[in-house]
Amino acid sequence: MKTVGIVGGGQLGRMMAMEAKDLDVEIFVLDPTPNCPASEFATQVEGDFSDKNTVLEFGKDKDVLTFEIESANADALIELEERGIEIHPSPKTLSIIKDKFKQKEFLTEHGIPVGSYAKVESSEDVKDFAKKHDYPVVLKSRRGAYDGCGNRTVENEEQIESAMSELGEGLYIEAWVPFSKELAVVVARGQDGTVYPYPVVETIHTDHICDLVASPADVDEKVAEKASALSAKIMEVFHGAGVFGIEMFLTKEGEVLINEIAPRVHNSGHLTLGGANISQFKQHVLAVLGESLVEPLLKGKAVIMKNILGTRNAPAKPTGIEGAEALGALVEIYGKHDTKVKRKMGHVTVVGESPEEVKQIILKAHSLISI
């Protein structure tokens, strides 16, 4: 039996471990939170996944390693790989992607379209950038930003100092992209080079947090082809087996720009858990094990997922799940002990024959759940 180590034991690690139950593997997760979400389906090692020595110790005796969070210590993973530990995707890919400014530079160097951006070392850099590109601009942390944390939309010069003070050091800036839709493609690559994209999805965000994901995206065939072609090109330049989440902007002129890339399973692919013949989570485990991938297919003509976010700061007490499931919804709760405002606590997925029908059901099902 192979041992698989996952650096990070949040909801993504949980769903990977859960989906690996019928495979001949033993899953271990490294996470600092006692009884982390993944511990229900895996053996947890408590520790800081951003600490080099902790990751080195965790990974030294595993057959294969992967990660569910960009905060994983890339230097440790590179060293473990040099020692002969199998790691997927490539730790060198992680080291590029986890620094979002370096990620943008890398994409630009390889001819992959992104919005305008620049490094920020002082407020003057922001002012100069805004003179060229106009307000609003988006100030971002280079590392560690997620779910609305680590970024601020700056509407005018008066907001620059406070935004920089809130975000701290290590910043870059992006021009505001006047998009018509946000899209995403989840792509799986096997160790034999096989690449399988899932259908292009539309993602709807509120306060920089993903709220709803709909598949297939409501875009014309040319746009879907552009998005798929871009995802294929990205898989040519980033190395390693596993699942990648690729976020995109569709501009009002019909162009597709890359927003961000995640070298891991991704929120835009959660609807594949129950909404496709193979989930992104199981596909990722197959990839890191060197097994053959499965060509993904949706289970219905429309699949929609909606995140369940915390609305208070208190111990988690999920209610309304049975009522939502009675409507035909698939409910996944992440097993987090405490709910916090805007924290991702679970998600709801509905499969059906039309987007209108599915959206009605998912909104009703979602309204029944409290956590």
N, C-alpha and C positions, 0 to 999 in steps of 0.2 A: 504494500500500500504506500503510495506516494504521500509525502507531507508537503502541504502548500501553506506558505506563510503570507498573510495579507497585512501590510503595514497600514494600520487604521482599522477601527472596528465600529464605525458608525453605521448608518442605514445602508450604505452601499456595500460595505463588508458583510453586513447581515444578510442582504439579499443574495450576494454571491455564495455565502456559506449555505444558505437555505436551498439554493438551486443546485448545489453540489451534493446534496444528500444521497442521491442514487448513484453517485460516481465512487469509484474505489480510491478515495482520497481521505486524508485526515487534515482538517483545516485548523490553523492557528491564526490568531489575530493579535496584533500589538496595538494597545490603546491605553491612554492614561486614565480613562473613566472607569471606575469599578463597575462590574456587571454591565459593560457597554452593550449596545444593541446587538452586535454580532455574537456575543457570548452565548446566546440561546442556541446557536447552531455550530459554534466553534469553541475551541479551547483558547481562552484569553490569557495573554501575558500582559500584565499591567506595566506600562512604561511610556515614556515620551517618544513618539515617533519622529520628532524633529531633532532628537539628540543622536549624534553620530555613534557614540559608544553603545547606546541602548539598541539601536538598529543593527549594529554589527553583532552584538550578542544574540539578538533575536534570530537573525538570519543565518547564522553560521552552520546550523545543522539541518536546514530545510532543503528538500529536494528542489523546490522552485519557489520563487518569491514574486509577489505582485504588490500593488498598492491601490488604495481607494481614495487617496487624498494627496494633493500637490505639496502639502507641508511635509511629506515624508522626506527624510534626509537623503538627498540625492548623492552626496559624497560617500556616505556609508554604503549605499547600494552599488555605486560604481566600484568601490573597493571590494565588496563581496563578489561582484561579477568577475573582477580580476583574480579573485581567489578560486574561481571555478563554480560559484553558485549560479544556477540558471535564474535569470530575472527577466520578466516581461511585463509591460513594454520595456524598451531599453532605458536604463537609468540616465543615459546621456540625453535621451529625448525628454525625460522628466526635468533634467537640469536646465534645458532650454525653455520648456513650456512654463515651468513654475515661476519664472521671472517674465511677467507679461510684456515688459518693454523689449527684452531679448527675443521673446516670441514674435513680436511685431517685426523686429529687425530681420529675424530669420525668414519669416514669410515674405517680406519685401525682397530680400536677397534671392529668393527662389521664384520671383515673379508671380506671387499669389496676391491678389488684390485685397488691400485693407484700407480703412479710412486714414486720414492724416493724423499723425501723432508726433510727439517730441518728448525728450527727456526733460525733467524739471529739477532744477537745483535751487532756484530762487523764485520769488514772486515776479521778478522781471521776465523770467522765462514764460510764465503764464500770460503776462500782459503782451509780450511780443507775439506769442502764438495766437492770442485772441485778435490781435490787429490783423493778422493774415487770414484768419478763418472765421472771425466774428463769434460773438456769444450766441447761445450758450456753448460752453466747452465742458468736457468731463475730466475731472481730476481723479486719478486712480493710484492706488498703492501698487507697486510692482509685484509684490508678493503677498499671498495670504488673503486676498480679497475674495469674498463670496457672499451670496444671498443679501446683497444690499450693503454689506460691510466693506469698507475700503474704497469707496468711491463717492464723489460728490459732484453734482451738476452745478457749475458756476455760471450764474446768469449775468453777472456784471463785475466790474473791477472791485467794487466794495466787498464782494464775497470771497475774494481770493485769500486774504490772510486767515480768515476764520476756517476756510476749507482746508488750507495747508496745515493749520494748527491742529485740527481734528484728526487729520490723516497721518501726521508725523512725517518721518523721513522716508526716502526711497520711493519717489513719486514719478509718474509720467502723465502726459496729457493727451487727450484725443479730441478731435473735432467732433461736434455733434453730427451724426449721420441722419438726415431727414428720411427715414425709412418708411415704407408702406407696410411692411410685415417683418417680423423676425422669424427666421427659419433655422432648422437644425437637421443635421444628418448624423446618425450613429452608424459607425462603420466598424466591422470586425475583420481582423486579419489573422490568418493562421500561420503557424511556423513554416508551412510549405509554400507560403506566398499567396494563398487564396484570399481574396478580398470580397466580403459580402456587405454591401450597404443595406441598411433598413430604409424603408420609404422616407422621403423628405417630410418633415413635420413642421407645423407652424407652432411657435411658442409665444404665449402672451404673458408679459411681465407686468407686475405692479410694484412700484418702489424698488426696482432692480431685482425683484425676486420672482422666479418663475411661478406663475399661477396655474396656467392651463396649457396643455399640449394636445394638438389635434393631428391625427394622421388618417389619410394622406393630407398634406397641406393643400389649401384651396388656392392653387396657383396654376398658371397655364403650363403646358407641356414643355415649352422652351425654358421657362424659369426652373422647372424641376430638373431638366437636363443640365442646365448651368450649375445648379447646386450639386448634383451628383458628380459632374465632371470635376468640380473644384475639390470635392471630398476625395476623389480618386487621386488627384494631383498631390494633395496633402499627404495621403498615405504613401506616396512615392518618396517624399522627402523626410518624413519622420519614420524612425526605425522601431521595430519591436512588434511582437505578436500581442493581440488583445483587442479590446474595444476602445475606440476613441469617440468622444463627443465633439462635434464641430458646429459651433454657433455662427449664424450668418445674418446679415442684413439684406433685405430686398429693397433697393432704393426706388423712389418714385419714377425713375427713368428706366426701371427694369433691370438694373445691374445687380449683381450679387457680390457682396463684400464679406470677407471673413471678419467676425467679431472676436471670438476666442476659441481656443482648442483645449480640450481636457484629455489627457492620455489615460483614460479610465472610463468605466461605466458612468452614465450621465443622466441627470434628471429628465432630459428630453427623450430618454429611452425607457423610462419607467413603465410606459404603457405597453411595452413588449411583455411584461410580466402578466400573463393572462390574456394579452391582446394579440399575441403572435404565436406561431408554432414553436418558437424558441425564444426565450428571454435574452436580453443583452447580458444578463448576469451568468447564465449557464454558458452562453457563447464565449464569454470572457474566460471562464474556467477551462473550457475545452481548448481554447487557444493557448493558454499558458501551459497546459499539460502536453501540448503537441498533438492533440487529437484532431480528427477531421471536423471542420465546421459544418453547420447546417444552413442551407439557404433559407433566409427568413421570409415568412409570408404572414400577412395580417390575417386574423381569424374572421374579420368582417369587413364590410365596405367602409366602415368608419369606426375609428377607435379614438376615444378622448380620455385623457387623464387630468385630474385636478388635484393639486397639492392640498393637504390638510395642514394649516399653519396654526401655531399656538396663538391664543387671544388673551392670555393672562400669564402671570408668573406664579406657578403653584405646582404641587405634585400632579402628575398626569393621571387622569381618570377618564378613559375613553367611554363614551356612551353613544347610542344611536346606531351602532354598527349593524345589528340585526335588521333594523328597519331599512337601512341602505341596501343591504344584501338582498332583502326581499324584493327590492325594485329591480334586481338584476345587476347591481353594481359589484365590482370586485374591490374589496377594501383591504389595504395593507397598512398596518400600524407598526411603527418602527421600534417599539419597546423602550423608548426613552423614559427615564424615571420622572423627569421634570419637564413641564411644558413652559415655554417662554414666548413672549409676544413675537410673532413673525418667525418662530423657529419651525422648521419642517418636522412634523410629527407623524406623517403618514401620507397616503394618497389614495384616491378613488379612481378606478378605471371602468369605463363602460364600452362594450362592443355592440355594434348594431349595423343596420342596413342603410342608414342615412345620417348625415351630420346633425340635421335638425332634431331627429328623434333622440339621438345619443346625447346631445347637449341638454335637452329637456330633462332626461333621466338623471344625468350626472349632477346638474344643478340642484335637483330635488334631493338626490341621495346625499350630496355633500352637505346640504342644509340640515340634515338630520343628525350629523355627527358633531359631537363636542368632545374636546380632549383637554 
